């Protein structure tokens, strides 16, 4: 593992930790204002940091205990971290195609997290 690869993985972990903690101050420092966030298989997407925050808020209402788990496998290519993890949470309301209220849901997720030259996240694309 090279130092630049480890640095990008550490940066990805910092974004995930801030997302899990709903730490918008930290996310403002870690995420570019024009970030693109997409969950390919769930029809969720946002363009821009503030819309990303709105998406996080909506997800938090549907899954109050939601969390992104530890990285189980990863690789780096250029400025992109490829990360495998498990997303999980308990549905507070019925979420069509995903879970019923009270049901614990989990997804194996592959994430591509691309960072700009300034070290901020510019794209977060999930599959799972």
Chimera marker file (.cmm) of the C-alpha trace (Angstrom):
<marker_set name="trace">
<marker id="1" x="0.000" y="0.000" z="0.000" r="1" g="1" b="0" radius="0.5"/>
<marker id="2" x="1.358" y="3.394" z="-0.921" r="1" g="1" b="0" radius="0.5"/>
<marker id="3" x="1.098" y="6.464" z="1.286" r="1" g="1" b="0" radius="0.5"/>
<marker id="4" x="-1.127" y="8.309" z="-1.250" r="1" g="1" b="0" radius="0.5"/>
<marker id="5" x="-3.484" y="5.305" z="-1.400" r="1" g="1" b="0" radius="0.5"/>
<marker id="6" x="-3.694" y="5.181" z="2.394" r="1" g="1" b="0" radius="0.5"/>
<marker id="7" x="-4.276" y="8.934" z="2.543" r="1" g="1" b="0" radius="0.5"/>
<marker id="8" x="-7.236" y="8.660" z="0.143" r="1" g="1" b="0" radius="0.5"/>
<marker id="9" x="-8.686" y="5.732" z="2.091" r="1" g="1" b="0" radius="0.5"/>
<marker id="10" x="-8.307" y="7.740" z="5.307" r="1" g="1" b="0" radius="0.5"/>
<marker id="11" x="-10.111" y="10.639" z="3.608" r="1" g="1" b="0" radius="0.5"/>
<marker id="12" x="-12.957" y="8.298" z="2.548" r="1" g="1" b="0" radius="0.5"/>
<marker id="13" x="-13.199" y="6.991" z="6.110" r="1" g="1" b="0" radius="0.5"/>
<marker id="14" x="-13.402" y="10.576" z="7.411" r="1" g="1" b="0" radius="0.5"/>
<marker id="15" x="-16.332" y="11.293" z="5.055" r="1" g="1" b="0" radius="0.5"/>
<marker id="16" x="-18.120" y="8.120" z="6.181" r="1" g="1" b="0" radius="0.5"/>
<marker id="17" x="-17.536" y="8.909" z="9.862" r="1" g="1" b="0" radius="0.5"/>
<marker id="18" x="-18.951" y="12.423" z="9.411" r="1" g="1" b="0" radius="0.5"/>
<marker id="19" x="-21.941" y="11.018" z="7.463" r="1" g="1" b="0" radius="0.5"/>
<marker id="20" x="-22.644" y="8.469" z="10.219" r="1" g="1" b="0" radius="0.5"/>
<marker id="21" x="-22.394" y="11.170" z="12.900" r="1" g="1" b="0" radius="0.5"/>
<marker id="22" x="-24.487" y="13.695" z="10.927" r="1" g="1" b="0" radius="0.5"/>
<marker id="23" x="-21.539" y="16.070" z="11.387" r="1" g="1" b="0" radius="0.5"/>
<marker id="24" x="-22.348" y="18.634" z="8.707" r="1" g="1" b="0" radius="0.5"/>
<marker id="25" x="-19.511" y="20.931" z="9.799" r="1" g="1" b="0" radius="0.5"/>
<marker id="26" x="-16.988" y="18.167" z="9.109" r="1" g="1" b="0" radius="0.5"/>
<marker id="27" x="-18.744" y="17.275" z="5.842" r="1" g="1" b="0" radius="0.5"/>
<marker id="28" x="-18.524" y="20.904" z="4.684" r="1" g="1" b="0" radius="0.5"/>
<marker id="29" x="-14.740" y="20.609" z="5.028" r="1" g="1" b="0" radius="0.5"/>
<marker id="30" x="-14.526" y="17.163" z="3.408" r="1" g="1" b="0" radius="0.5"/>
<marker id="31" x="-17.033" y="17.477" z="0.549" r="1" g="1" b="0" radius="0.5"/>
<marker id="32" x="-16.858" y="19.793" z="-2.463" r="1" g="1" b="0" radius="0.5"/>
<marker id="33" x="-19.814" y="22.185" z="-2.779" r="1" g="1" b="0" radius="0.5"/>
<marker id="34" x="-20.683" y="20.711" z="-6.220" r="1" g="1" b="0" radius="0.5"/>
<marker id="35" x="-20.406" y="17.058" z="-5.152" r="1" g="1" b="0" radius="0.5"/>
<marker id="36" x="-22.401" y="14.429" z="-7.044" r="1" g="1" b="0" radius="0.5"/>
<marker id="37" x="-23.947" y="11.694" z="-4.907" r="1" g="1" b="0" radius="0.5"/>
<marker id="38" x="-25.781" y="8.768" z="-6.521" r="1" g="1" b="0" radius="0.5"/>
<marker id="39" x="-27.074" y="5.413" z="-5.307" r="1" g="1" b="0" radius="0.5"/>
<marker id="40" x="-27.409" y="3.629" z="-8.621" r="1" g="1" b="0" radius="0.5"/>
<marker id="41" x="-29.766" y="0.848" z="-7.546" r="1" g="1" b="0" radius="0.5"/>
<marker id="42" x="-32.044" y="2.929" z="-5.320" r="1" g="1" b="0" radius="0.5"/>
<marker id="43" x="-32.902" y="5.913" z="-7.493" r="1" g="1" b="0" radius="0.5"/>
<marker id="44" x="-31.310" y="8.335" z="-5.044" r="1" g="1" b="0" radius="0.5"/>
<marker id="45" x="-29.174" y="11.184" z="-6.269" r="1" g="1" b="0" radius="0.5"/>
<marker id="46" x="-28.114" y="14.682" z="-5.350" r="1" g="1" b="0" radius="0.5"/>
<marker id="47" x="-26.057" y="17.373" z="-7.034" r="1" g="1" b="0" radius="0.5"/>
<marker id="48" x="-24.395" y="19.757" z="-4.611" r="1" g="1" b="0" radius="0.5"/>
<marker id="49" x="-23.454" y="19.596" z="-0.953" r="1" g="1" b="0" radius="0.5"/>
<marker id="50" x="-26.684" y="21.141" z="0.379" r="1" g="1" b="0" radius="0.5"/>
<marker id="51" x="-28.815" y="18.673" z="-1.595" r="1" g="1" b="0" radius="0.5"/>
<marker id="52" x="-26.576" y="15.896" z="-0.273" r="1" g="1" b="0" radius="0.5"/>
<marker id="53" x="-27.397" y="17.108" z="3.248" r="1" g="1" b="0" radius="0.5"/>
<marker id="54" x="-31.124" y="17.129" z="2.430" r="1" g="1" b="0" radius="0.5"/>
<marker id="55" x="-30.823" y="13.534" z="1.213" r="1" g="1" b="0" radius="0.5"/>
<marker id="56" x="-29.005" y="12.559" z="4.416" r="1" g="1" b="0" radius="0.5"/>
<marker id="57" x="-31.776" y="14.219" z="6.457" r="1" g="1" b="0" radius="0.5"/>
<marker id="58" x="-34.500" y="12.369" z="4.539" r="1" g="1" b="0" radius="0.5"/>
<marker id="59" x="-32.666" y="9.057" z="4.955" r="1" g="1" b="0" radius="0.5"/>
<marker id="60" x="-32.248" y="9.791" z="8.662" r="1" g="1" b="0" radius="0.5"/>
<marker id="61" x="-36.000" y="10.205" z="9.043" r="1" g="1" b="0" radius="0.5"/>
<marker id="62" x="-36.689" y="6.935" z="7.230" r="1" g="1" b="0" radius="0.5"/>
<marker id="63" x="-33.836" y="5.067" z="8.983" r="1" g="1" b="0" radius="0.5"/>
<marker id="64" x="-32.926" y="6.913" z="12.222" r="1" g="1" b="0" radius="0.5"/>
<marker id="65" x="-30.266" y="4.373" z="13.224" r="1" g="1" b="0" radius="0.5"/>
<marker id="66" x="-28.742" y="4.026" z="9.760" r="1" g="1" b="0" radius="0.5"/>
<marker id="67" x="-24.993" y="3.576" z="9.460" r="1" g="1" b="0" radius="0.5"/>
<marker id="68" x="-22.311" y="2.792" z="6.944" r="1" g="1" b="0" radius="0.5"/>
<marker id="69" x="-20.099" y="-0.002" z="8.247" r="1" g="1" b="0" radius="0.5"/>
<marker id="70" x="-16.388" y="-0.587" z="8.202" r="1" g="1" b="0" radius="0.5"/>
<marker id="71" x="-14.526" y="-1.087" z="4.955" r="1" g="1" b="0" radius="0.5"/>
<marker id="72" x="-14.212" y="-4.789" z="4.174" r="1" g="1" b="0" radius="0.5"/>
<marker id="73" x="-12.261" y="-4.477" z="0.905" r="1" g="1" b="0" radius="0.5"/>
<marker id="74" x="-10.812" y="-1.514" z="-0.921" r="1" g="1" b="0" radius="0.5"/>
<marker id="75" x="-8.631" y="-0.363" z="-3.777" r="1" g="1" b="0" radius="0.5"/>
<marker id="76" x="-7.477" y="2.973" z="-5.135" r="1" g="1" b="0" radius="0.5"/>
<marker id="77" x="-7.169" y="4.029" z="-8.760" r="1" g="1" b="0" radius="0.5"/>
<marker id="78" x="-5.986" y="7.569" z="-9.343" r="1" g="1" b="0" radius="0.5"/>
<marker id="79" x="-8.096" y="9.740" z="-7.037" r="1" g="1" b="0" radius="0.5"/>
<marker id="80" x="-10.925" y="7.203" z="-6.621" r="1" g="1" b="0" radius="0.5"/>
<marker id="81" x="-11.375" y="4.892" z="-3.654" r="1" g="1" b="0" radius="0.5"/>
<marker id="82" x="-13.340" y="1.704" z="-4.366" r="1" g="1" b="0" radius="0.5"/>
<marker id="83" x="-14.800" y="0.592" z="-1.041" r="1" g="1" b="0" radius="0.5"/>
<marker id="84" x="-16.920" y="-2.393" z="-0.023" r="1" g="1" b="0" radius="0.5"/>
<marker id="85" x="-19.059" y="-2.147" z="3.094" r="1" g="1" b="0" radius="0.5"/>
<marker id="86" x="-22.473" y="-2.860" z="4.617" r="1" g="1" b="0" radius="0.5"/>
<marker id="87" x="-25.124" y="-0.178" z="5.027" r="1" g="1" b="0" radius="0.5"/>
<marker id="88" x="-27.785" y="-0.922" z="7.625" r="1" g="1" b="0" radius="0.5"/>
<marker id="89" x="-30.682" y="0.631" z="9.456" r="1" g="1" b="0" radius="0.5"/>
<marker id="90" x="-34.149" y="0.012" z="10.866" r="1" g="1" b="0" radius="0.5"/>
<marker id="91" x="-37.011" y="1.470" z="8.856" r="1" g="1" b="0" radius="0.5"/>
<marker id="92" x="-39.105" y="3.972" z="10.826" r="1" g="1" b="0" radius="0.5"/>
<marker id="93" x="-41.697" y="4.021" z="8.040" r="1" g="1" b="0" radius="0.5"/>
<marker id="94" x="-42.527" y="1.791" z="5.113" r="1" g="1" b="0" radius="0.5"/>
<marker id="95" x="-39.955" y="2.379" z="2.379" r="1" g="1" b="0" radius="0.5"/>
<marker id="96" x="-41.307" y="0.809" z="-0.847" r="1" g="1" b="0" radius="0.5"/>
<marker id="97" x="-38.957" y="-1.712" z="-2.369" r="1" g="1" b="0" radius="0.5"/>
<marker id="98" x="-36.684" y="-1.617" z="0.641" r="1" g="1" b="0" radius="0.5"/>
<marker id="99" x="-38.310" y="-2.345" z="3.992" r="1" g="1" b="0" radius="0.5"/>
<marker id="100" x="-41.386" y="-2.064" z="6.157" r="1" g="1" b="0" radius="0.5"/>
<marker id="101" x="-41.615" y="0.024" z="9.327" r="1" g="1" b="0" radius="0.5"/>
<marker id="102" x="-39.736" y="-1.726" z="12.128" r="1" g="1" b="0" radius="0.5"/>
<marker id="103" x="-37.788" y="-3.954" z="9.762" r="1" g="1" b="0" radius="0.5"/>
<marker id="104" x="-33.985" y="-4.058" z="9.978" r="1" g="1" b="0" radius="0.5"/>
<marker id="105" x="-32.517" y="-3.584" z="6.503" r="1" g="1" b="0" radius="0.5"/>
<marker id="106" x="-28.986" y="-4.084" z="5.274" r="1" g="1" b="0" radius="0.5"/>
<marker id="107" x="-27.224" y="-3.778" z="1.953" r="1" g="1" b="0" radius="0.5"/>
<marker id="108" x="-23.849" y="-4.926" z="0.764" r="1" g="1" b="0" radius="0.5"/>
<marker id="109" x="-22.568" y="-1.793" z="-0.945" r="1" g="1" b="0" radius="0.5"/>
<marker id="110" x="-19.705" y="-0.996" z="-3.292" r="1" g="1" b="0" radius="0.5"/>
<marker id="111" x="-18.811" y="2.688" z="-3.239" r="1" g="1" b="0" radius="0.5"/>
<marker id="112" x="-16.712" y="4.749" z="-5.609" r="1" g="1" b="0" radius="0.5"/>
<marker id="113" x="-15.525" y="7.890" z="-3.854" r="1" g="1" b="0" radius="0.5"/>
<marker id="114" x="-13.570" y="10.331" z="-6.012" r="1" g="1" b="0" radius="0.5"/>
<marker id="115" x="-11.589" y="13.199" z="-4.518" r="1" g="1" b="0" radius="0.5"/>
<marker id="116" x="-10.518" y="16.395" z="-6.255" r="1" g="1" b="0" radius="0.5"/>
<marker id="117" x="-7.068" y="17.926" z="-6.237" r="1" g="1" b="0" radius="0.5"/>
<marker id="118" x="-8.030" y="19.868" z="-3.105" r="1" g="1" b="0" radius="0.5"/>
<marker id="119" x="-8.761" y="16.604" z="-1.255" r="1" g="1" b="0" radius="0.5"/>
<marker id="120" x="-12.527" y="17.135" z="-1.133" r="1" g="1" b="0" radius="0.5"/>
<marker id="121" x="-15.027" y="14.507" z="-2.217" r="1" g="1" b="0" radius="0.5"/>
<marker id="122" x="-16.381" y="15.360" z="-5.692" r="1" g="1" b="0" radius="0.5"/>
<marker id="123" x="-18.323" y="12.156" z="-6.447" r="1" g="1" b="0" radius="0.5"/>
<marker id="124" x="-19.824" y="9.391" z="-4.306" r="1" g="1" b="0" radius="0.5"/>
<marker id="125" x="-21.467" y="6.605" z="-6.276" r="1" g="1" b="0" radius="0.5"/>
<marker id="126" x="-22.939" y="3.569" z="-4.478" r="1" g="1" b="0" radius="0.5"/>
<marker id="127" x="-24.016" y="0.257" z="-5.947" r="1" g="1" b="0" radius="0.5"/>
<marker id="128" x="-25.985" y="-2.269" z="-3.906" r="1" g="1" b="0" radius="0.5"/>
<link id1="1" id2="2" r="1" g="1" b="0" radius="0.2"/>
<link id1="2" id2="3" r="1" g="1" b="0" radius="0.2"/>
<link id1="3" id2="4" r="1" g="1" b="0" radius="0.2"/>
<link id1="4" id2="5" r="1" g="1" b="0" radius="0.2"/>
<link id1="5" id2="6" r="1" g="1" b="0" radius="0.2"/>
<link id1="6" id2="7" r="1" g="1" b="0" radius="0.2"/>
<link id1="7" id2="8" r="1" g="1" b="0" radius="0.2"/>
<link id1="8" id2="9" r="1" g="1" b="0" radius="0.2"/>
<link id1="9" id2="10" r="1" g="1" b="0" radius="0.2"/>
<link id1="10" id2="11" r="1" g="1" b="0" radius="0.2"/>
<link id1="11" id2="12" r="1" g="1" b="0" radius="0.2"/>
<link id1="12" id2="13" r="1" g="1" b="0" radius="0.2"/>
<link id1="13" id2="14" r="1" g="1" b="0" radius="0.2"/>
<link id1="14" id2="15" r="1" g="1" b="0" radius="0.2"/>
<link id1="15" id2="16" r="1" g="1" b="0" radius="0.2"/>
<link id1="16" id2="17" r="1" g="1" b="0" radius="0.2"/>
<link id1="17" id2="18" r="1" g="1" b="0" radius="0.2"/>
<link id1="18" id2="19" r="1" g="1" b="0" radius="0.2"/>
<link id1="19" id2="20" r="1" g="1" b="0" radius="0.2"/>
<link id1="20" id2="21" r="1" g="1" b="0" radius="0.2"/>
<link id1="21" id2="22" r="1" g="1" b="0" radius="0.2"/>
<link id1="22" id2="23" r="1" g="1" b="0" radius="0.2"/>
<link id1="23" id2="24" r="1" g="1" b="0" radius="0.2"/>
<link id1="24" id2="25" r="1" g="1" b="0" radius="0.2"/>
<link id1="25" id2="26" r="1" g="1" b="0" radius="0.2"/>
<link id1="26" id2="27" r="1" g="1" b="0" radius="0.2"/>
<link id1="27" id2="28" r="1" g="1" b="0" radius="0.2"/>
<link id1="28" id2="29" r="1" g="1" b="0" radius="0.2"/>
<link id1="29" id2="30" r="1" g="1" b="0" radius="0.2"/>
<link id1="30" id2="31" r="1" g="1" b="0" radius="0.2"/>
<link id1="31" id2="32" r="1" g="1" b="0" radius="0.2"/>
<link id1="32" id2="33" r="1" g="1" b="0" radius="0.2"/>
<link id1="33" id2="34" r="1" g="1" b="0" radius="0.2"/>
<link id1="34" id2="35" r="1" g="1" b="0" radius="0.2"/>
<link id1="35" id2="36" r="1" g="1" b="0" radius="0.2"/>
<link id1="36" id2="37" r="1" g="1" b="0" radius="0.2"/>
<link id1="37" id2="38" r="1" g="1" b="0" radius="0.2"/>
<link id1="38" id2="39" r="1" g="1" b="0" radius="0.2"/>
<link id1="39" id2="40" r="1" g="1" b="0" radius="0.2"/>
<link id1="40" id2="41" r="1" g="1" b="0" radius="0.2"/>
<link id1="41" id2="42" r="1" g="1" b="0" radius="0.2"/>
<link id1="42" id2="43" r="1" g="1" b="0" radius="0.2"/>
<link id1="43" id2="44" r="1" g="1" b="0" radius="0.2"/>
<link id1="44" id2="45" r="1" g="1" b="0" radius="0.2"/>
<link id1="45" id2="46" r="1" g="1" b="0" radius="0.2"/>
<link id1="46" id2="47" r="1" g="1" b="0" radius="0.2"/>
<link id1="47" id2="48" r="1" g="1" b="0" radius="0.2"/>
<link id1="48" id2="49" r="1" g="1" b="0" radius="0.2"/>
<link id1="49" id2="50" r="1" g="1" b="0" radius="0.2"/>
<link id1="50" id2="51" r="1" g="1" b="0" radius="0.2"/>
<link id1="51" id2="52" r="1" g="1" b="0" radius="0.2"/>
<link id1="52" id2="53" r="1" g="1" b="0" radius="0.2"/>
<link id1="53" id2="54" r="1" g="1" b="0" radius="0.2"/>
<link id1="54" id2="55" r="1" g="1" b="0" radius="0.2"/>
<link id1="55" id2="56" r="1" g="1" b="0" radius="0.2"/>
<link id1="56" id2="57" r="1" g="1" b="0" radius="0.2"/>
<link id1="57" id2="58" r="1" g="1" b="0" radius="0.2"/>
<link id1="58" id2="59" r="1" g="1" b="0" radius="0.2"/>
<link id1="59" id2="60" r="1" g="1" b="0" radius="0.2"/>
<link id1="60" id2="61" r="1" g="1" b="0" radius="0.2"/>
<link id1="61" id2="62" r="1" g="1" b="0" radius="0.2"/>
<link id1="62" id2="63" r="1" g="1" b="0" radius="0.2"/>
<link id1="63" id2="64" r="1" g="1" b="0" radius="0.2"/>
<link id1="64" id2="65" r="1" g="1" b="0" radius="0.2"/>
<link id1="65" id2="66" r="1" g="1" b="0" radius="0.2"/>
<link id1="66" id2="67" r="1" g="1" b="0" radius="0.2"/>
<link id1="67" id2="68" r="1" g="1" b="0" radius="0.2"/>
<link id1="68" id2="69" r="1" g="1" b="0" radius="0.2"/>
<link id1="69" id2="70" r="1" g="1" b="0" radius="0.2"/>
<link id1="70" id2="71" r="1" g="1" b="0" radius="0.2"/>
<link id1="71" id2="72" r="1" g="1" b="0" radius="0.2"/>
<link id1="72" id2="73" r="1" g="1" b="0" radius="0.2"/>
<link id1="73" id2="74" r="1" g="1" b="0" radius="0.2"/>
<link id1="74" id2="75" r="1" g="1" b="0" radius="0.2"/>
<link id1="75" id2="76" r="1" g="1" b="0" radius="0.2"/>
<link id1="76" id2="77" r="1" g="1" b="0" radius="0.2"/>
<link id1="77" id2="78" r="1" g="1" b="0" radius="0.2"/>
<link id1="78" id2="79" r="1" g="1" b="0" radius="0.2"/>
<link id1="79" id2="80" r="1" g="1" b="0" radius="0.2"/>
<link id1="80" id2="81" r="1" g="1" b="0" radius="0.2"/>
<link id1="81" id2="82" r="1" g="1" b="0" radius="0.2"/>
<link id1="82" id2="83" r="1" g="1" b="0" radius="0.2"/>
<link id1="83" id2="84" r="1" g="1" b="0" radius="0.2"/>
<link id1="84" id2="85" r="1" g="1" b="0" radius="0.2"/>
<link id1="85" id2="86" r="1" g="1" b="0" radius="0.2"/>
<link id1="86" id2="87" r="1" g="1" b="0" radius="0.2"/>
<link id1="87" id2="88" r="1" g="1" b="0" radius="0.2"/>
<link id1="88" id2="89" r="1" g="1" b="0" radius="0.2"/>
<link id1="89" id2="90" r="1" g="1" b="0" radius="0.2"/>
<link id1="90" id2="91" r="1" g="1" b="0" radius="0.2"/>
<link id1="91" id2="92" r="1" g="1" b="0" radius="0.2"/>
<link id1="92" id2="93" r="1" g="1" b="0" radius="0.2"/>
<link id1="93" id2="94" r="1" g="1" b="0" radius="0.2"/>
<link id1="94" id2="95" r="1" g="1" b="0" radius="0.2"/>
<link id1="95" id2="96" r="1" g="1" b="0" radius="0.2"/>
<link id1="96" id2="97" r="1" g="1" b="0" radius="0.2"/>
<link id1="97" id2="98" r="1" g="1" b="0" radius="0.2"/>
<link id1="98" id2="99" r="1" g="1" b="0" radius="0.2"/>
<link id1="99" id2="100" r="1" g="1" b="0" radius="0.2"/>
<link id1="100" id2="101" r="1" g="1" b="0" radius="0.2"/>
<link id1="101" id2="102" r="1" g="1" b="0" radius="0.2"/>
<link id1="102" id2="103" r="1" g="1" b="0" radius="0.2"/>
<link id1="103" id2="104" r="1" g="1" b="0" radius="0.2"/>
<link id1="104" id2="105" r="1" g="1" b="0" radius="0.2"/>
<link id1="105" id2="106" r="1" g="1" b="0" radius="0.2"/>
<link id1="106" id2="107" r="1" g="1" b="0" radius="0.2"/>
<link id1="107" id2="108" r="1" g="1" b="0" radius="0.2"/>
<link id1="108" id2="109" r="1" g="1" b="0" radius="0.2"/>
<link id1="109" id2="110" r="1" g="1" b="0" radius="0.2"/>
<link id1="110" id2="111" r="1" g="1" b="0" radius="0.2"/>
<link id1="111" id2="112" r="1" g="1" b="0" radius="0.2"/>
<link id1="112" id2="113" r="1" g="1" b="0" radius="0.2"/>
<link id1="113" id2="114" r="1" g="1" b="0" radius="0.2"/>
<link id1="114" id2="115" r="1" g="1" b="0" radius="0.2"/>
<link id1="115" id2="116" r="1" g="1" b="0" radius="0.2"/>
<link id1="116" id2="117" r="1" g="1" b="0" radius="0.2"/>
<link id1="117" id2="118" r="1" g="1" b="0" radius="0.2"/>
<link id1="118" id2="119" r="1" g="1" b="0" radius="0.2"/>
<link id1="119" id2="120" r="1" g="1" b="0" radius="0.2"/>
<link id1="120" id2="121" r="1" g="1" b="0" radius="0.2"/>
<link id1="121" id2="122" r="1" g="1" b="0" radius="0.2"/>
<link id1="122" id2="123" r="1" g="1" b="0" radius="0.2"/>
<link id1="123" id2="124" r="1" g="1" b="0" radius="0.2"/>
<link id1="124" id2="125" r="1" g="1" b="0" radius="0.2"/>
<link id1="125" id2="126" r="1" g="1" b="0" radius="0.2"/>
<link id1="126" id2="127" r="1" g="1" b="0" radius="0.2"/>
<link id1="127" id2="128" r="1" g="1" b="0" radius="0.2"/>
</marker_set>
